[in-house]
């Protein structure tokens, strides 16, 4: 399992780095040795510490982001969210079905295996995509009041998604077909 720890405006002590690696390596039995983990540690001037953990393997991609005044607490919170996502997706992964890897005794952050309600599609919408600029798409996003808006970018003729980020700015996802 490849673990990459990045620091932005934050200098992590070796003790924290070792603890991060030790706790993340416990997920190797669920994700396999080819999994890649990226941990980003950052801080702001107002003494808030942020931890982002992204794990990708051939079977899945899970991500967690936490912000608080204690980086060690962030680690536990992030990993509990990651574990919850892994457990939630266990039915979708053929390796988990075949091998039966997840057992309540193996869980790091739960006392028993949680149950989840299967999501179903309850609504379906269709609409025509019209070429528009990114600026026009942002205006449409503000008009509809959603957190995202799908549009056809007139500059490159790609289907794109504009979304509102947590910091209030906008992000754009471009698709490749």
Phi and psi restraints in degrees (value plus and minus 20) as a CYANA .aco file:
   2 UNK   PHI    -115.0   -75.0
   2 UNK   PSI     102.1   142.1
   3 UNK   PHI    -136.9   -96.9
   3 UNK   PSI     103.0   143.0
   4 UNK   PHI    -137.4   -97.4
   4 UNK   PSI     103.5   143.5
   5 UNK   PHI    -131.1   -91.1
   5 UNK   PSI     100.5   140.5
   6 UNK   PHI    -132.6   -92.6
   6 UNK   PSI     125.7   165.7
   7 UNK   PHI    -142.2  -102.2
   7 UNK   PSI     110.0   150.0
   8 UNK   PHI    -146.8  -106.8
   8 UNK   PSI      94.4   134.4
   9 UNK   PHI      36.6    76.6
   9 UNK   PSI       8.3    48.3
  10 UNK   PHI    -172.5  -132.5
  10 UNK   PSI     114.8   154.8
  11 UNK   PHI    -131.1   -91.1
  11 UNK   PSI      89.9   129.9
  12 UNK   PHI    -103.6   -63.6
  12 UNK   PSI     120.1   160.1
  13 UNK   PHI     -98.0   -58.0
  13 UNK   PSI     138.0   178.0
  14 UNK   PHI     -80.3   -40.3
  14 UNK   PSI     -53.6   -13.6
  15 UNK   PHI     -81.2   -41.2
  15 UNK   PSI     -63.1   -23.1
  16 UNK   PHI     -87.3   -47.3
  16 UNK   PSI     -63.6   -23.6
  17 UNK   PHI     -80.8   -40.8
  17 UNK   PSI     -63.7   -23.7
  18 UNK   PHI     -82.5   -42.5
  18 UNK   PSI     -61.6   -21.6
  19 UNK   PHI     -84.8   -44.8
  19 UNK   PSI     -61.2   -21.2
  20 UNK   PHI     -79.8   -39.8
  20 UNK   PSI     -69.3   -29.3
  21 UNK   PHI     -82.5   -42.5
  21 UNK   PSI     -63.0   -23.0
  22 UNK   PHI     -82.1   -42.1
  22 UNK   PSI     -65.4   -25.4
  23 UNK   PHI     -92.0   -52.0
  23 UNK   PSI     -57.3   -17.3
  24 UNK   PHI     -91.7   -51.7
  24 UNK   PSI     -53.3   -13.3
  25 UNK   PHI     -82.4   -42.4
  25 UNK   PSI     -39.6     0.4
  26 UNK   PHI     -85.6   -45.6
  26 UNK   PSI     -43.7    -3.7
  27 UNK   PHI    -101.0   -61.0
  27 UNK   PSI     -25.8    14.2
  28 UNK   PHI     -79.4   -39.4
  28 UNK   PSI     -55.6   -15.6
  29 UNK   PHI     -87.9   -47.9
  29 UNK   PSI     -41.7    -1.7
  30 UNK   PHI    -107.8   -67.8
  30 UNK   PSI     -54.8   -14.8
  31 UNK   PHI    -125.2   -85.2
  31 UNK   PSI     -39.3     0.7
  32 UNK   PHI      73.2   113.2
  32 UNK   PSI     148.1   188.1
  33 UNK   PHI     -96.5   -56.5
  33 UNK   PSI     -36.5     3.5
  34 UNK   PHI    -107.0   -67.0
  34 UNK   PSI     -17.4    22.6
  35 UNK   PHI     -88.5   -48.5
  35 UNK   PSI     130.0   170.0
  36 UNK   PHI    -142.8  -102.8
  36 UNK   PSI     111.0   151.0
  37 UNK   PHI    -141.4  -101.4
  37 UNK   PSI     112.7   152.7
  38 UNK   PHI    -142.1  -102.1
  38 UNK   PSI     102.6   142.6
  39 UNK   PHI    -136.9   -96.9
  39 UNK   PSI     104.9   144.9
  40 UNK   PHI    -134.9   -94.9
  40 UNK   PSI     101.7   141.7
  41 UNK   PHI    -129.4   -89.4
  41 UNK   PSI     108.0   148.0
  42 UNK   PHI    -165.2  -125.2
  42 UNK   PSI     144.3   184.3
  43 UNK   PHI    -161.9  -121.9
  43 UNK   PSI     140.0   180.0
  44 UNK   PHI    -138.8   -98.8
  44 UNK   PSI     150.3   190.3
  45 UNK   PHI     -84.9   -44.9
  45 UNK   PSI     -47.6    -7.6
  46 UNK   PHI    -105.3   -65.3
  46 UNK   PSI       5.7    45.7
  47 UNK   PHI      40.2    80.2
  47 UNK   PSI      16.6    56.6
  48 UNK   PHI    -125.4   -85.4
  48 UNK   PSI     111.7   151.7
  49 UNK   PHI    -126.7   -86.7
  49 UNK   PSI     116.7   156.7
  50 UNK   PHI    -142.3  -102.3
  50 UNK   PSI     116.3   156.3
  51 UNK   PHI    -146.5  -106.5
  51 UNK   PSI     110.1   150.1
  52 UNK   PHI    -140.7  -100.7
  52 UNK   PSI     107.7   147.7
  53 UNK   PHI    -142.3  -102.3
  53 UNK   PSI     103.0   143.0
  54 UNK   PHI    -143.2  -103.2
  54 UNK   PSI     106.5   146.5
  55 UNK   PHI    -141.7  -101.7
  55 UNK   PSI     107.5   147.5
  56 UNK   PHI    -149.0  -109.0
  56 UNK   PSI     118.8   158.8
  57 UNK   PHI    -161.9  -121.9
  57 UNK   PSI    -198.1  -158.1
  58 UNK   PHI     -86.7   -46.7
  58 UNK   PSI     -40.9    -0.9
  59 UNK   PHI    -115.1   -75.1
  59 UNK   PSI     -48.2    -8.2
  60 UNK   PHI    -182.5  -142.5
  60 UNK   PSI     147.9   187.9
  61 UNK   PHI    -152.3  -112.3
  61 UNK   PSI     103.8   143.8
  62 UNK   PHI    -147.9  -107.9
  62 UNK   PSI     129.2   169.2
  63 UNK   PHI    -166.4  -126.4
  63 UNK   PSI     124.6   164.6
  64 UNK   PHI    -162.8  -122.8
  64 UNK   PSI     125.3   165.3
  65 UNK   PHI    -158.9  -118.9
  65 UNK   PSI     108.5   148.5
  66 UNK   PHI    -157.6  -117.6
  66 UNK   PSI     125.6   165.6
  67 UNK   PHI    -155.4  -115.4
  67 UNK   PSI     108.8   148.8
  68 UNK   PHI    -179.8  -139.8
  68 UNK   PSI    -190.3  -150.3
  69 UNK   PHI    -113.8   -73.8
  69 UNK   PSI     -13.3    26.7
  70 UNK   PHI    -158.8  -118.8
  70 UNK   PSI      97.1   137.1
  71 UNK   PHI     -89.0   -49.0
  71 UNK   PSI     -52.0   -12.0
  72 UNK   PHI     -87.7   -47.7
  72 UNK   PSI     -58.8   -18.8
  73 UNK   PHI     -87.1   -47.1
  73 UNK   PSI     -56.4   -16.4
  74 UNK   PHI     -79.2   -39.2
  74 UNK   PSI     -60.2   -20.2
  75 UNK   PHI     -79.9   -39.9
  75 UNK   PSI     -70.1   -30.1
  76 UNK   PHI     -83.8   -43.8
  76 UNK   PSI     -61.1   -21.1
  77 UNK   PHI     -86.0   -46.0
  77 UNK   PSI     -64.5   -24.5
  78 UNK   PHI     -80.3   -40.3
  78 UNK   PSI     -66.3   -26.3
  79 UNK   PHI     -90.2   -50.2
  79 UNK   PSI     -50.7   -10.7
  80 UNK   PHI     -88.3   -48.3
  80 UNK   PSI     -56.5   -16.5
  81 UNK   PHI     -86.3   -46.3
  81 UNK   PSI     -61.5   -21.5
  82 UNK   PHI     -81.8   -41.8
  82 UNK   PSI     -66.1   -26.1
  83 UNK   PHI     -81.8   -41.8
  83 UNK   PSI     -60.3   -20.3
  84 UNK   PHI     -81.1   -41.1
  84 UNK   PSI     -62.0   -22.0
  85 UNK   PHI     -84.6   -44.6
  85 UNK   PSI     -60.6   -20.6
  86 UNK   PHI     -83.3   -43.3
  86 UNK   PSI     -66.0   -26.0
  87 UNK   PHI     -83.9   -43.9
  87 UNK   PSI     -60.5   -20.5
  88 UNK   PHI     -83.0   -43.0
  88 UNK   PSI     -55.2   -15.2
  89 UNK   PHI    -114.4   -74.4
  89 UNK   PSI     -13.2    26.8
  90 UNK   PHI     -80.7   -40.7
  90 UNK   PSI     -53.1   -13.1
  91 UNK   PHI     -88.8   -48.8
  91 UNK   PSI     -44.9    -4.9
  92 UNK   PHI    -105.0   -65.0
  92 UNK   PSI     -36.0     4.0
  93 UNK   PHI    -117.8   -77.8
  93 UNK   PSI     103.8   143.8
  94 UNK   PHI     -86.4   -46.4
  94 UNK   PSI     -53.2   -13.2
  95 UNK   PHI     -83.1   -43.1
  95 UNK   PSI     -60.5   -20.5
  96 UNK   PHI     -88.3   -48.3
  96 UNK   PSI     -58.0   -18.0
  97 UNK   PHI     -86.9   -46.9
  97 UNK   PSI     -65.0   -25.0
  98 UNK   PHI     -89.1   -49.1
  98 UNK   PSI     -65.8   -25.8
  99 UNK   PHI    -112.7   -72.7
  99 UNK   PSI     -44.9    -4.9
 100 UNK   PHI      46.2    86.2
 100 UNK   PSI      28.6    68.6
 101 UNK   PHI     -89.4   -49.4
 101 UNK   PSI     -56.1   -16.1
 102 UNK   PHI    -105.9   -65.9
 102 UNK   PSI     102.0   142.0
 103 UNK   PHI    -150.7  -110.7
 103 UNK   PSI     127.2   167.2
 104 UNK   PHI     -76.4   -36.4
 104 UNK   PSI     -51.8   -11.8
 105 UNK   PHI     -90.0   -50.0
 105 UNK   PSI     -43.0    -3.0
 106 UNK   PHI    -103.6   -63.6
 106 UNK   PSI     -37.2     2.8
 107 UNK   PHI     -86.8   -46.8
 107 UNK   PSI     121.1   161.1
 108 UNK   PHI    -108.6   -68.6
 108 UNK   PSI     -53.2   -13.2
 109 UNK   PHI    -139.8   -99.8
 109 UNK   PSI     -25.0    15.0
 110 UNK   PHI    -138.2   -98.2
 110 UNK   PSI     126.0   166.0
 111 UNK   PHI    -100.0   -60.0
 111 UNK   PSI     -51.4   -11.4
 112 UNK   PHI    -159.6  -119.6
 112 UNK   PSI     141.2   181.2
 113 UNK   PHI     -87.4   -47.4
 113 UNK   PSI      98.6   138.6
 114 UNK   PHI     -91.9   -51.9
 114 UNK   PSI     134.9   174.9
 115 UNK   PHI    -127.3   -87.3
 115 UNK   PSI     126.2   166.2
 116 UNK   PHI    -148.5  -108.5
 116 UNK   PSI     123.0   163.0
 117 UNK   PHI     -99.8   -59.8
 117 UNK   PSI     109.4   149.4
 118 UNK   PHI     -89.5   -49.5
 118 UNK   PSI     109.5   149.5
 119 UNK   PHI     -97.5   -57.5
 119 UNK   PSI     128.1   168.1
 120 UNK   PHI    -155.8  -115.8
 120 UNK   PSI     138.3   178.3
 121 UNK   PHI     -99.8   -59.8
 121 UNK   PSI      99.9   139.9
 122 UNK   PHI    -131.1   -91.1
 122 UNK   PSI     -31.6     8.4
 123 UNK   PHI    -168.4  -128.4
 123 UNK   PSI     123.5   163.5
 124 UNK   PHI    -155.5  -115.5
 124 UNK   PSI     111.0   151.0
 125 UNK   PHI    -141.7  -101.7
 125 UNK   PSI     128.3   168.3
 126 UNK   PHI    -152.6  -112.6
 126 UNK   PSI     125.0   165.0
 127 UNK   PHI    -177.2  -137.2
 127 UNK   PSI     137.6   177.6
 128 UNK   PHI    -103.4   -63.4
 128 UNK   PSI     119.5   159.5
 129 UNK   PHI    -111.7   -71.7
 129 UNK   PSI     109.5   149.5
 130 UNK   PHI    -136.2   -96.2
 130 UNK   PSI     120.0   160.0
 131 UNK   PHI     -80.1   -40.1
 131 UNK   PSI     113.0   153.0
 132 UNK   PHI    -173.1  -133.1
 132 UNK   PSI     142.8   182.8
 133 UNK   PHI    -100.3   -60.3
 133 UNK   PSI     146.0   186.0
 134 UNK   PHI     -82.0   -42.0
 134 UNK   PSI     -57.3   -17.3
 135 UNK   PHI     -83.4   -43.4
 135 UNK   PSI     -63.1   -23.1
 136 UNK   PHI     -84.8   -44.8
 136 UNK   PSI     -57.4   -17.4
 137 UNK   PHI     -84.4   -44.4
 137 UNK   PSI     -58.8   -18.8
 138 UNK   PHI     -85.2   -45.2
 138 UNK   PSI     -59.8   -19.8
 139 UNK   PHI     -83.2   -43.2
 139 UNK   PSI     -61.2   -21.2
 140 UNK   PHI     -84.8   -44.8
 140 UNK   PSI     -59.6   -19.6
 141 UNK   PHI     -79.0   -39.0
 141 UNK   PSI     -65.7   -25.7
 142 UNK   PHI     -84.2   -44.2
 142 UNK   PSI     -55.9   -15.9
 143 UNK   PHI     -88.7   -48.7
 143 UNK   PSI     -62.4   -22.4
 144 UNK   PHI     -99.0   -59.0
 144 UNK   PSI     -40.9    -0.9
 145 UNK   PHI      57.2    97.2
 145 UNK   PSI      -4.1    35.9
 146 UNK   PHI    -109.6   -69.6
 146 UNK   PSI     156.7   196.7
 147 UNK   PHI    -112.3   -72.3
 147 UNK   PSI     -26.3    13.7
 148 UNK   PHI    -169.1  -129.1
 148 UNK   PSI     143.7   183.7
 149 UNK   PHI    -169.7  -129.7
 149 UNK   PSI     110.9   150.9
 150 UNK   PHI    -116.6   -76.6
 150 UNK   PSI     113.9   153.9
 151 UNK   PHI    -170.4  -130.4
 151 UNK   PSI     144.1   184.1
 152 UNK   PHI    -118.5   -78.5
 152 UNK   PSI      94.1   134.1
 153 UNK   PHI     -91.7   -51.7
 153 UNK   PSI     100.1   140.1
 154 UNK   PHI     -90.4   -50.4
 154 UNK   PSI     -41.4    -1.4
 155 UNK   PHI     -93.7   -53.7
 155 UNK   PSI     -57.6   -17.6
 156 UNK   PHI    -148.6  -108.6
 156 UNK   PSI     -16.3    23.7
 157 UNK   PHI      38.8    78.8
 157 UNK   PSI      12.2    52.2
 158 UNK   PHI    -126.0   -86.0
 158 UNK   PSI     128.1   168.1
 159 UNK   PHI     -96.2   -56.2
 159 UNK   PSI     106.7   146.7
 160 UNK   PHI    -149.1  -109.1
 160 UNK   PSI     140.8   180.8
 161 UNK   PHI    -145.3  -105.3
 161 UNK   PSI     105.3   145.3
 162 UNK   PHI    -123.0   -83.0
 162 UNK   PSI     117.3   157.3
 163 UNK   PHI    -159.9  -119.9
 163 UNK   PSI     139.8   179.8
 164 UNK   PHI    -111.3   -71.3
 164 UNK   PSI     104.2   144.2
 165 UNK   PHI    -101.6   -61.6
 165 UNK   PSI     144.7   184.7
 166 UNK   PHI     -80.4   -40.4
 166 UNK   PSI     -50.2   -10.2
 167 UNK   PHI    -103.9   -63.9
 167 UNK   PSI     -16.7    23.3
 168 UNK   PHI      74.2   114.2
 168 UNK   PSI     -32.2     7.8
 169 UNK   PHI    -100.7   -60.7
 169 UNK   PSI    -198.8  -158.8
 170 UNK   PHI    -133.2   -93.2
 170 UNK   PSI     131.6   171.6
 171 UNK   PHI    -147.0  -107.0
 171 UNK   PSI     134.9   174.9
 172 UNK   PHI    -149.3  -109.3
 172 UNK   PSI     112.3   152.3
 173 UNK   PHI    -128.9   -88.9
 173 UNK   PSI     105.1   145.1
 174 UNK   PHI    -124.0   -84.0
 174 UNK   PSI     118.4   158.4
 175 UNK   PHI    -116.3   -76.3
 175 UNK   PSI     131.8   171.8
 176 UNK   PHI    -140.4  -100.4
 176 UNK   PSI     108.9   148.9
